[in-house]
Amino acid sequence: MVFAGKVPAGGRRGLASGGEGSMLARMADELPARDPFREARNGKGVVRCPFQGEAVPMMLRHAAVREAARDWRTFSSDAPFRVPIPSEEAVRSMRQLPIETNPPEHTDYRAIVEPFFQRAKRPEVIARVEALIGGLLSAMLTRDSFEVVADFALPVQSRALTHLLNVPESEADIWIGWGIHVFKVTGGEFKKGTVLEDYLRAKFDTAANNPGEDFFSALTKATYRGRSLTRDEMMGFANLTFAGGRDTIIHTLANILAHFGRQPESLAFLREDPRRITHASEEFFRYFMPLTHIGRVCPAGADVNGERVPPDGRVSLAWASANFDETVFEAPHEIRLDRRPNPHLSFGFGPHLCLGAPHARLITRTFLQALIDRVAGVEILEAIEHVEREGAYQRINGYDSLTVRLRPI
């Protein structure tokens, strides 16, 4: 189990490795920070949380979240800018596709880009990601220490995405400059400006004039129900592609390294039998779910465990809470690398199952394999956890900074 502790008023916590006694104390203090929804989930099953002046009911139980994710008529995604929480009117000018649509439109939109996201299963893409992660990890092993988030996880995420989208890896140098989150600064406030949209417009202009075999060109050539995509539709697909799977992968990689630093026996467990990597990666996705929740809009209103949602009001599907539901997961607050079954909701559920899931799995499993092949141990030198602070909860969610030293095999 990764140690954590009480969240200070400043919203960040510095940690350093310590002895067995301090480890036990930190473990005892972990649950409220890792799973702040436990009491409400086991009570009423819903908690209201204010977001941008709206008291949004958060659905906390696994069964309720799954059912709502399936019931798109009651809990609609056809709500531009309002599916993310907080909503994103201030940081983009178009509907994200296909996530901000319902079936059957969603089905047709998804079919346009799904072949590109399935590239993560192609042998040539797998080989490139393996070479990328192996090379970056080997470079980190030559250093006395390194900062995981900026020096490793962000480059891995950005450079791996170039292979998925079939664009030159040099494009990643631009993306790395955007930081961990495309829309937000480290403290959680929205960024100013239109850096991402300006970049995407330029890429689509280039693809329209000189099409190739890359993601941008594919969208300029794609059709939707017999017509070409509009520029806003192209931008909506690309906006989600760059914003949706960025900080999630970065936080996952950092959390995994921190876990091995605090529980070295876990790394040895995987090294004993690398076939365990598949189940281990799913457990890391469950436990360290980077996306706390997602929004849905109720066109006709709804009743959520006695909490009335007005017409056009929003609810939250709290994936992170559902992943700790004691009625579904035995000892959910323990990391069990051989957990099975593991019906976590970290990639969503229903028609909006995450398009990027194959890519996230490829990166995570490749990272775990590279670690057991090259790394004997991880020493945490300094860690500043990222704390998500909202009116009804505070949740540890990745790291603002994580400095480690790797011991080579």
GILINSUL-V672621 format. One record per run of one state. SS is the DSSP state (~ for helix, > for strand, _ for the rest). FROM is the first residue (numbers start at 1). TO is the last residue. If there is no record, write none. Layout:
# GILINSUL-V672621
ss:from:to
SS:FROM:TO
SS:FROM:TO
This chain:
# GILINSUL-V672621
ss:from:to
_:1:11
>:12:15
_:16:19
~:20:28
_:29:30
~:31:34
_:35:37
~:38:42
_:43:45
>:46:51
_:52:53
>:54:59
_:60:61
~:62:70
_:71:75
>:76:76
_:77:104
~:105:121
_:122:122
~:123:141
_:142:145
>:146:147
~:148:165
_:166:170
~:171:176
_:177:183
>:184:184
_:185:189
>:190:190
_:191:194
~:195:209
_:210:214
~:215:221
_:222:222
>:223:224
_:225:226
>:227:228
_:229:230
~:231:244
_:245:246
~:247:262
_:263:263
~:264:272
_:273:273
~:274:287
_:288:293
>:294:298
_:299:301
>:302:304
_:305:306
>:307:309
_:310:312
>:313:317
_:318:318
~:319:322
_:323:349
~:350:352
_:353:356
~:357:374
>:375:389
_:390:393
>:394:408
_:409:409
